[in-house]
Structure formats: C-alpha cells, structure tokens
C-alpha cells in the first residue's frame, strides 16, 4: 500500500469538466479522466507517475480507436476498467500501484488481442490497394515501352531526348517491385503489436500513399545510381548491371528496396554524402 499522488480520480466529459456529483464511469458522457493531484506530496513516487502516464496513453488510444468512429459500446467496458484501476493505483491513502500496473498491462494486452488483427489487416489492405493503384500505370507504361521499335519514329524521338526505352521500361518494373516490397515490409515488421501500433500504424507517421511515393522516389534514385554504375548490388549470380536488360532483375531489386524501405533513405543519403566510397 502507498499514499496515492491523487486526492481522487473522477470520470469526466471530453472537455475535462467534473460534474457535481461526479459522473459514474458507466455514464454516456464519461469519456475522460480528471486526476486531482495531491499538492502536499513533495516527491511523487516514480511508479505512480509512470502509471498515470500509461493510463493517459491507454485512454488516448481508446478514444482514437472507438470514439472517433462512434463505437461507444466497445469503448465503455475498457473505460470502466481503466477508471477503476486509476483509482486503485493513484488515489487515496491506500493506493496499490503495483496491482493497478498489472491490471493495466492485462487490459492493454486484451485491447491488442481484440483490435490488433483488425488494425494490421486493415492497414495492409489500404497499403496493398494503393500499391496496386500506383503499379497499374507503371505496368501500362512498361508494356508500351517494350512494344516501341527502337528503330521507329518513337524510338528515334526518345533517343533524341537521351531516353532509352528499354532502360525506362525496367524502371517501371523497379517501381512495381518497390510498391510490393513496401507492403511486405509492413507485414514482416509488425509481427508483435504494441499499444502505439494500434493508433500509429508506423513509427514515422507516414500515410500509406506518402510512404509508397517516398520509398518509390528513393528506389528511383538508387536505380539511377545502379544504371550509371556508381553502385552495384549482387544477388547470387545476378548483378545490378543486368537491371536495364532484365525486367525480372529490375523487379527483384525494386522488391528488395521496398522491403528495406526503412533503411533505404539512410543508405542512399550515405552514398550521396560520400561518392568516392560508393563502389
């Protein structure tokens, strides 16, 4: 037992207003918590401060998961438990922060079990749909570029612009592979979800479409470096020198870049900052 850092913890409205008498946790308007801090405690215990912080984070996650979509029926059971453990661990002369911490960990685990699959699968669907949307024009361009006769009028026109139709078609598959790799990357790196993953599907906060374009831009820069021979990638007997003439090599390199999307920007930046050591 310990002296709680709060005189009381009250259920309150979204605006933080505490009514008289205070709202019951089951009340429809009770969606937040008001912590009445005891100012007479000179040195608040660290475990209670951390418990208060994590309770607030959990409440924020519940609000963003359920209340923004009007799912109060799902929100209420979690909120009632959270309000009870906040009182147990932080309020009064006989607070039990250790028991409250265990209860909070259990509640958080239950929330992740209930919502983790829905959040992850939903994000993969959105990411996959955008990847397919972005890949479609690349595939159309690939077919058109491969059908161009190098000796024909269009081929000669592109050459006059210093554009190699074959190389450009390989870049189309490079980007298609990158978009696929980004989808695979998310699935691989989120095998174990946390509370933060439920409300922020990626640590860098990029939206799915922006993430695909961001990874695609870096992959395009790396592709140019590969074509110019500034850098070289070898996968078994395959070399990045085959990128221009082998569509499958271009697709494979793009996929690897997409899977490595989180480390790709740093790698490209490092190469750009020290061109002499690129080989």
C-alpha positions as a Markdown table, in Angstrom:
| # | Residue | x | y | z |
|---|---|---|---|---|
| 1 | Unk | 0.0 | 0.0 | 0.0 |
| 2 | Unk | 1.1 | 3.6 | -0.6 |
| 3 | Unk | -0.2 | 7.1 | -0.5 |
| 4 | Unk | -1.7 | 8.0 | -3.9 |
| 5 | Unk | -0.5 | 11.1 | -5.7 |
| 6 | Unk | -4.1 | 11.9 | -6.4 |
| 7 | Unk | -6.7 | 13.0 | -3.9 |
| 8 | Unk | -9.3 | 11.5 | -6.3 |
| 9 | Unk | -9.7 | 10.4 | -9.9 |
| 10 | Unk | -13.0 | 11.4 | -11.4 |
| 11 | Unk | -14.7 | 10.3 | -14.7 |
| 12 | Unk | -15.4 | 13.5 | -16.7 |
| 13 | Unk | -16.5 | 14.7 | -20.1 |
| 14 | Unk | -14.3 | 15.2 | -23.1 |
| 15 | Unk | -13.7 | 18.8 | -22.0 |
| 16 | Unk | -12.4 | 17.7 | -18.6 |
| 17 | Unk | -15.4 | 19.0 | -16.7 |
| 18 | Unk | -16.2 | 17.3 | -13.4 |
| 19 | Unk | -19.9 | 17.5 | -12.6 |
| 20 | Unk | -21.5 | 17.5 | -9.1 |
| 21 | Unk | -22.0 | 14.8 | -8.2 |
| 22 | Unk | -19.2 | 13.2 | -10.4 |
| 23 | Unk | -20.2 | 11.1 | -13.3 |
| 24 | Unk | -20.3 | 7.4 | -13.0 |
| 25 | Unk | -17.9 | 5.5 | -15.3 |
| 26 | Unk | -20.9 | 3.9 | -17.0 |
| 27 | Unk | -22.4 | 7.3 | -17.8 |
| 28 | Unk | -22.7 | 8.1 | -21.5 |
| 29 | Unk | -20.9 | 11.5 | -21.1 |
| 30 | Unk | -18.0 | 10.0 | -19.1 |
| 31 | Unk | -15.2 | 9.7 | -21.7 |
| 32 | Unk | -12.1 | 11.1 | -19.9 |
| 33 | Unk | -10.5 | 11.1 | -16.5 |
| 34 | Unk | -9.7 | 14.1 | -14.2 |
| 35 | Unk | -6.7 | 13.5 | -11.9 |
| 36 | Unk | -7.0 | 15.6 | -8.8 |
| 37 | Unk | -3.2 | 15.8 | -7.9 |
| 38 | Unk | -2.4 | 16.0 | -4.2 |
| 39 | Unk | -0.1 | 19.1 | -4.0 |
| 40 | Unk | 1.1 | 18.2 | -0.5 |
| 41 | Unk | 3.3 | 15.3 | -1.7 |
| 42 | Unk | 6.7 | 16.8 | -2.2 |
| 43 | Unk | 8.3 | 13.9 | -4.1 |
| 44 | Unk | 5.7 | 11.8 | -6.0 |
| 45 | Unk | 6.7 | 8.1 | -6.4 |
| 46 | Unk | 8.1 | 7.4 | -9.9 |
| 47 | Unk | 6.0 | 4.2 | -10.3 |
| 48 | Unk | 2.8 | 6.2 | -9.8 |
| 49 | Unk | 3.9 | 8.9 | -12.2 |
| 50 | Unk | 4.6 | 6.3 | -14.8 |
| 51 | Unk | 1.3 | 4.6 | -14.1 |
| 52 | Unk | -0.6 | 7.8 | -14.6 |
| 53 | Unk | 1.2 | 8.4 | -17.9 |
| 54 | Unk | 0.4 | 5.0 | -19.2 |
| 55 | Unk | -3.2 | 5.3 | -18.1 |
| 56 | Unk | -3.5 | 8.5 | -20.1 |
| 57 | Unk | -1.9 | 6.9 | -23.1 |
| 58 | Unk | -4.3 | 4.0 | -22.9 |
| 59 | Unk | -7.2 | 6.3 | -22.6 |
| 60 | Unk | -6.0 | 8.3 | -25.6 |
| 61 | Unk | -5.7 | 5.0 | -27.6 |
| 62 | Unk | -9.3 | 4.0 | -26.6 |
| 63 | Unk | -10.6 | 7.4 | -27.6 |
| 64 | Unk | -8.9 | 7.3 | -31.0 |
| 65 | Unk | -9.9 | 3.7 | -31.7 |
| 66 | Unk | -13.5 | 3.9 | -30.7 |
| 67 | Unk | -14.9 | 7.3 | -30.0 |
| 68 | Unk | -13.8 | 8.8 | -33.3 |
| 69 | Unk | -15.9 | 6.1 | -35.1 |
| 70 | Unk | -18.8 | 6.4 | -32.6 |
| 71 | Unk | -18.2 | 2.9 | -31.1 |
| 72 | Unk | -19.1 | 3.8 | -27.5 |
| 73 | Unk | -20.4 | 0.2 | -26.9 |
| 74 | Unk | -16.8 | -1.0 | -27.4 |
| 75 | Unk | -15.3 | 1.9 | -25.6 |
| 76 | Unk | -17.3 | 1.7 | -22.4 |
| 77 | Unk | -16.1 | -1.7 | -20.9 |
| 78 | Unk | -12.5 | -0.7 | -21.4 |
| 79 | Unk | -13.1 | 2.8 | -19.9 |
| 80 | Unk | -14.9 | 1.4 | -16.8 |
| 81 | Unk | -11.9 | -0.9 | -16.1 |
| 82 | Unk | -9.4 | 1.9 | -16.7 |
| 83 | Unk | -11.2 | 4.3 | -14.4 |
| 84 | Unk | -11.3 | 1.6 | -11.6 |
| 85 | Unk | -7.6 | 0.8 | -11.9 |
| 86 | Unk | -6.7 | 4.5 | -12.0 |
| 87 | Unk | -8.5 | 5.0 | -8.6 |
| 88 | Unk | -6.9 | 1.8 | -7.3 |
| 89 | Unk | -3.3 | 2.8 | -8.2 |
| 90 | Unk | -3.3 | 6.6 | -7.8 |
| 91 | Unk | -5.9 | 7.8 | -5.3 |
| 92 | Unk | -6.3 | 7.8 | -1.5 |
| 93 | Unk | -4.1 | 6.8 | 1.4 |
| 94 | Unk | -4.1 | 3.1 | 0.5 |
| 95 | Unk | -3.2 | 3.2 | -3.2 |
| 96 | Unk | -1.9 | 0.0 | -4.8 |
| 97 | Unk | 0.1 | 1.0 | -7.8 |
| 98 | Unk | 1.6 | -2.5 | -8.3 |
| 99 | Unk | -1.8 | -4.2 | -8.6 |
| 100 | Unk | -3.0 | -1.4 | -10.8 |
| 101 | Unk | 0.0 | -1.8 | -13.1 |
| 102 | Unk | -0.7 | -5.5 | -13.5 |
| 103 | Unk | -4.3 | -4.7 | -14.2 |
| 104 | Unk | -3.3 | -2.1 | -16.8 |
| 105 | Unk | -0.9 | -4.5 | -18.5 |
| 106 | Unk | -3.7 | -7.1 | -18.7 |
| 107 | Unk | -6.2 | -4.5 | -20.1 |
| 108 | Unk | -3.7 | -3.3 | -22.7 |
| 109 | Unk | -2.9 | -6.9 | -23.7 |
| 110 | Unk | -6.7 | -7.6 | -24.1 |
| 111 | Unk | -7.1 | -4.5 | -26.2 |
| 112 | Unk | -4.2 | -5.5 | -28.5 |
| 113 | Unk | -5.7 | -9.0 | -28.9 |
| 114 | Unk | -9.1 | -7.6 | -29.7 |
| 115 | Unk | -8.0 | -4.9 | -32.2 |
| 116 | Unk | -4.6 | -5.8 | -33.4 |
| 117 | Unk | -5.6 | -8.1 | -36.2 |
| 118 | Unk | -8.3 | -5.7 | -37.4 |
| 119 | Unk | -5.8 | -2.8 | -37.4 |
| 120 | Unk | -3.0 | -4.7 | -39.1 |
| 121 | Unk | -5.2 | -6.3 | -41.8 |
| 122 | Unk | -6.9 | -3.0 | -42.5 |
| 123 | Unk | -3.6 | -1.2 | -43.0 |
| 124 | Unk | -2.3 | -4.0 | -45.2 |
| 125 | Unk | -5.5 | -3.8 | -47.3 |
| 126 | Unk | -5.1 | 0.0 | -47.7 |
| 127 | Unk | -1.4 | -0.2 | -48.4 |
| 128 | Unk | -2.0 | -3.1 | -50.9 |
| 129 | Unk | -4.8 | -1.3 | -52.7 |
| 130 | Unk | -2.7 | 1.9 | -53.1 |
| 131 | Unk | 0.3 | -0.2 | -54.2 |
| 132 | Unk | -1.9 | -1.8 | -56.9 |
| 133 | Unk | -3.2 | 1.6 | -58.0 |
| 134 | Unk | 0.3 | 3.0 | -58.3 |
| 135 | Unk | 1.6 | -0.1 | -60.1 |
| 136 | Unk | -1.1 | -0.1 | -62.8 |
| 137 | Unk | 0.2 | 2.9 | -64.7 |
| 138 | Unk | 3.7 | 1.6 | -64.3 |
| 139 | Unk | 2.7 | -1.7 | -65.9 |
| 140 | Unk | 0.9 | 0.0 | -68.7 |
| 141 | Unk | 3.9 | 2.2 | -69.4 |
| 142 | Unk | 6.1 | -1.0 | -69.3 |
| 143 | Unk | 4.0 | -2.7 | -72.0 |
| 144 | Unk | 4.1 | 0.4 | -74.2 |
| 145 | Unk | 7.8 | 1.0 | -73.8 |
| 146 | Unk | 8.6 | -2.7 | -74.5 |
| 147 | Unk | 6.5 | -2.5 | -77.7 |
| 148 | Unk | 8.3 | 0.5 | -79.1 |
| 149 | Unk | 10.5 | -0.2 | -82.1 |
| 150 | Unk | 14.0 | 1.3 | -81.3 |
| 151 | Unk | 14.4 | 2.0 | -85.0 |
| 152 | Unk | 11.0 | 3.5 | -85.4 |
| 153 | Unk | 9.9 | 7.1 | -85.1 |
| 154 | Unk | 9.0 | 6.9 | -81.4 |
| 155 | Unk | 12.3 | 5.1 | -80.7 |
| 156 | Unk | 14.3 | 7.7 | -82.5 |
| 157 | Unk | 12.4 | 10.5 | -80.8 |
| 158 | Unk | 13.2 | 9.0 | -77.4 |
| 159 | Unk | 16.8 | 8.6 | -78.3 |
| 160 | Unk | 16.9 | 12.3 | -79.3 |
| 161 | Unk | 15.8 | 13.0 | -75.8 |
| 162 | Unk | 18.6 | 10.8 | -74.5 |
| 163 | Unk | 16.0 | 8.3 | -73.2 |
| 164 | Unk | 16.5 | 4.6 | -73.6 |
| 165 | Unk | 13.1 | 3.0 | -73.9 |
| 166 | Unk | 14.4 | -0.4 | -72.6 |
| 167 | Unk | 16.0 | 1.2 | -69.5 |
| 168 | Unk | 12.9 | 3.2 | -68.8 |
| 169 | Unk | 10.7 | 0.1 | -69.0 |
| 170 | Unk | 13.0 | -1.6 | -66.4 |
| 171 | Unk | 12.4 | 1.4 | -64.1 |
| 172 | Unk | 8.7 | 0.7 | -64.4 |
| 173 | Unk | 9.1 | -2.8 | -63.0 |
| 174 | Unk | 11.6 | -1.4 | -60.5 |
| 175 | Unk | 8.8 | 0.7 | -59.0 |
| 176 | Unk | 6.2 | -2.1 | -59.2 |
| 177 | Unk | 8.6 | -4.3 | -57.2 |
| 178 | Unk | 9.2 | -1.4 | -54.7 |
| 179 | Unk | 5.5 | -1.0 | -54.1 |
| 180 | Unk | 5.1 | -4.7 | -53.4 |
| 181 | Unk | 8.1 | -4.7 | -51.1 |
| 182 | Unk | 6.7 | -1.9 | -49.0 |
| 183 | Unk | 3.5 | -3.9 | -48.4 |
| 184 | Unk | 5.6 | -7.0 | -47.5 |
| 185 | Unk | 7.8 | -4.8 | -45.2 |
| 186 | Unk | 4.9 | -3.7 | -43.1 |
| 187 | Unk | 3.6 | -7.3 | -42.7 |
| 188 | Unk | 7.1 | -8.5 | -41.7 |
| 189 | Unk | 8.0 | -5.8 | -39.1 |
| 190 | Unk | 4.7 | -5.8 | -37.2 |
| 191 | Unk | 4.5 | -9.4 | -36.1 |
| 192 | Unk | 4.2 | -8.2 | -32.4 |
| 193 | Unk | 2.0 | -5.2 | -31.9 |
| 194 | Unk | 2.1 | -2.7 | -29.1 |
| 195 | Unk | -0.5 | -0.1 | -27.9 |
| 196 | Unk | 1.2 | 2.5 | -30.0 |
| 197 | Unk | 0.8 | 0.4 | -33.1 |
| 198 | Unk | -2.9 | 0.4 | -32.7 |
| 199 | Unk | -3.2 | 4.2 | -33.2 |
| 200 | Unk | 0.0 | 4.8 | -35.2 |
| 201 | Unk | 0.5 | 2.0 | -37.7 |
| 202 | Unk | 4.0 | 3.2 | -38.5 |
| 203 | Unk | 6.5 | 4.9 | -36.2 |
| 204 | Unk | 7.3 | 7.6 | -38.8 |
| 205 | Unk | 3.6 | 8.6 | -39.1 |
| 206 | Unk | 3.7 | 8.5 | -42.9 |
| 207 | Unk | 0.3 | 7.9 | -44.6 |
| 208 | Unk | 0.2 | 4.8 | -46.8 |
| 209 | Unk | 0.2 | 6.7 | -50.1 |
| 210 | Unk | 3.0 | 9.0 | -49.0 |
| 211 | Unk | 5.0 | 6.0 | -47.8 |
| 212 | Unk | 4.7 | 4.4 | -51.2 |
| 213 | Unk | 5.8 | 7.5 | -53.1 |
| 214 | Unk | 8.6 | 8.2 | -50.6 |
| 215 | Unk | 10.0 | 4.7 | -51.0 |
| 216 | Unk | 9.5 | 4.9 | -54.8 |
| 217 | Unk | 11.4 | 8.1 | -55.0 |
| 218 | Unk | 14.4 | 6.7 | -53.1 |
| 219 | Unk | 14.2 | 3.5 | -55.2 |
| 220 | Unk | 14.3 | 5.5 | -58.4 |
| 221 | Unk | 17.4 | 7.4 | -57.2 |
| 222 | Unk | 19.1 | 4.2 | -56.3 |
| 223 | Unk | 18.1 | 2.8 | -59.7 |
| 224 | Unk | 19.8 | 5.7 | -61.5 |
| 225 | Unk | 23.0 | 5.1 | -59.4 |
| 226 | Unk | 22.9 | 1.4 | -60.4 |
| 227 | Unk | 22.4 | 2.2 | -64.1 |
| 228 | Unk | 25.3 | 4.7 | -64.1 |
| 229 | Unk | 27.5 | 2.1 | -62.3 |
| 230 | Unk | 28.1 | 4.3 | -59.3 |
| 231 | Unk | 26.9 | 1.5 | -57.0 |
| 232 | Unk | 26.5 | -2.2 | -57.6 |
| 233 | Unk | 24.2 | -4.8 | -56.0 |
| 234 | Unk | 24.8 | -8.6 | -56.3 |
| 235 | Unk | 22.2 | -11.2 | -55.5 |
| 236 | Unk | 23.8 | -14.6 | -56.1 |
| 237 | Unk | 24.9 | -14.7 | -59.7 |
| 238 | Unk | 22.7 | -11.7 | -60.6 |
| 239 | Unk | 24.2 | -8.3 | -60.8 |
| 240 | Unk | 22.6 | -4.8 | -60.8 |
| 241 | Unk | 24.3 | -4.4 | -64.2 |
| 242 | Unk | 21.5 | -6.6 | -65.6 |
| 243 | Unk | 18.9 | -4.2 | -64.4 |
| 244 | Unk | 18.4 | -2.4 | -67.7 |
| 245 | Unk | 18.2 | -5.6 | -69.9 |
| 246 | Unk | 16.5 | -7.9 | -67.4 |
| 247 | Unk | 13.0 | -6.9 | -66.3 |
| 248 | Unk | 13.0 | -9.6 | -63.6 |
| 249 | Unk | 16.2 | -8.3 | -62.1 |
| 250 | Unk | 14.7 | -4.8 | -62.0 |
| 251 | Unk | 11.6 | -6.2 | -60.3 |
| 252 | Unk | 13.7 | -8.1 | -57.8 |
| 253 | Unk | 15.9 | -5.1 | -56.9 |
| 254 | Unk | 12.8 | -2.9 | -56.5 |
| 255 | Unk | 11.2 | -5.5 | -54.2 |
| 256 | Unk | 14.3 | -5.6 | -52.1 |
| 257 | Unk | 14.4 | -1.8 | -51.9 |
| 258 | Unk | 10.7 | -1.8 | -50.8 |
| 259 | Unk | 11.3 | -4.4 | -48.1 |
| 260 | Unk | 14.2 | -2.3 | -46.9 |
| 261 | Unk | 12.2 | 0.9 | -47.1 |
| 262 | Unk | 13.1 | 2.0 | -43.5 |
| 263 | Unk | 16.8 | 1.7 | -44.0 |
| 264 | Unk | 16.8 | 2.8 | -47.7 |
| 265 | Unk | 16.8 | 6.6 | -47.2 |
| 266 | Unk | 19.8 | 6.3 | -44.8 |
| 267 | Unk | 21.7 | 4.1 | -47.2 |
| 268 | Unk | 21.1 | 6.4 | -50.2 |
| 269 | Unk | 21.9 | 9.5 | -48.1 |
| 270 | Unk | 25.2 | 7.9 | -47.0 |
| 271 | Unk | 26.1 | 7.1 | -50.6 |
| 272 | Unk | 25.3 | 10.6 | -51.7 |
| 273 | Unk | 27.4 | 12.2 | -48.9 |
| 274 | Unk | 30.5 | 10.2 | -49.9 |
| 275 | Unk | 30.5 | 9.4 | -53.6 |
| 276 | Unk | 34.2 | 8.3 | -53.6 |
| 277 | Unk | 33.4 | 5.3 | -51.4 |
| 278 | Unk | 30.3 | 4.2 | -53.3 |
| 279 | Unk | 31.9 | 1.2 | -55.1 |
